Every structure is written in C-alpha cells, then in structure tokens.
C-alpha cells in the first residue's frame, strides 16, 4: 500500500492536531490509566496513515474493545468460528479461493447470522449475538477469509458495503444483509463504488459511533469519533460535515468555521460542494475573516 507523500502526511497530522487536540488530550500513552486502553495503540499505529496491526483487532478496538483481556476474549470468539468452519466444512480441503470464500460465506449465513439491523455496526455484537449490519458482517467475513488465505475486498457504495473476490478477471460477489447473498445489480453498477482499504473500514466504524453519539446529543463524544475517523480516512467530507454539526449544535460557530477552513486548505477540490456550508458559517461566525 502506498503512503502519502511526506508533505501531505505532515499536513494531515497537523490538521488533526489543530482541530482535535482538545478532545483527544485525555489520550496520553504516558497516562497510567491509558495503559490498558487499546485505542491509544490504534491512534499511535495510524499516525503514519498506514494500519499495521491486524485488521480484526483494529475493528474491535474501534467498536469499543478497550483492554487486552477483552481483546483476548474476542480473539477467542473469532478463533472458535474459524475452528467450527474448519471442522464442519471442506474449506481446508480445497485450494480454490472462490470455493473457500463461498464455503465460509454459506456457513456464516446459515449458522452465525441471526438478524440484520441497520445501525448494528459493532463487531462485538456480531461475535456475541450473531447480529450486525453490512459493515460488521463484512468485517467478520474478511477476517475469516484472510485466515484461510482468501483476499476478499470490501466495496463501499453510498449507504452500503458488500464484498467481492476477484482473481484473474473472475469475480464473485457476497451480500451479507440479504438472505440470498446476492448483490443487487444496481449496487454493482453504482458509479461511486470504491474498494475499501482496511483504514477505510475502521473509519466507517468510527463514523457510526459518531452518528450515534450525535443522535444522543453527546456532541463532544461525537466530535472525538469524527476526528478519529479522519485519522484513518482524511479525505472524507462526511466526517467533516458531522463534526461541523456538532460544533453548530453547541453554537460554537467560530470553531466550526476554523475547522472547515483547515479542511478546505488541505482539500480545495471540495470547495464547490461545501461552499454553501462555508458561507453559512462565515455569516454565523462574527470573527470569520478568512475567505476561500
């Protein structure tokens, strides 16, 4: 995976520090209380914009696993699923990655999918209760496929995620939230579809957290999760828009204006789509002097 150019990388780090230091200041690796907080290690890991820790662990931390003890518990749950699939299917007897992926998918659909709930993004719920949404089910499927040597890709379209496996021009699709497992043609043909990096998937989990906190009027918590999402996927205006909404809800128009200005300095291509928001905040912020 390619890294950001050095100058761009430091711009992103500076941006995160400028708009988020007051909400992330309690996360300190030298703080004794933080030593058991795995989110510290995740933040340190992504500082270079590249995720090095295991994908499943990063998703569990983003879902809310905070201690090494809890992480061991959820690793055990994943390992148990892997063991059951190995014992109850022929996944280990074939070298065909398409067949392996289909075996894993079919077993999970039959034995480990008890229900689909739109906002059930939490991977812990998927492992504990066998429930989830397109995101959490895709995470579980991806982790297990990788264990068996199958490199599936998660595909993002607005409002949904599905999975595909592509080898030598052959493609197999996997839909986790429909009982038939078939990805709709309209979802395959969406122009905005993108292959997700591991970092993008973690960012989506934080975005769900941020939306839930915003809906519960917990604006500081929502803002913190927005900033964490931006560390994993710096170029995503959805995170900025929700962060601005949190500022506006607290009538903190000046911080909102500064935040948007910093984002647009880094990503001027988004000026057109965010121009109305910029103009509104400029009017609301009596101290706003900068212009696009």
Protein Blocks (a to p, Z undefined) as FASTA:
>chain_A
ZZddfklmmmmmmmmmmmmmmmmmmpcfklmklmmmmklmmmmmmmnopafbdfklmmmm
mnopabfklmmmmmmmmmmmmmmmmmmmcklmpcbfklmmmmmmmmmmmmmcgbdcfklm
bfklmmmnopacfklmmmmmmmmmmmnopacdddddehiacddddeehiacdddfkbfnl
pacfklmmpmkbccddfklmmmmmmmmmmmmmmmnopaklmmmmmmmmmmmmmbafklmm
mmmmmmmmnopaklmmmmmmmmmmmmmmlmmmmmmmmmmmmmmmmmlmbdZZ
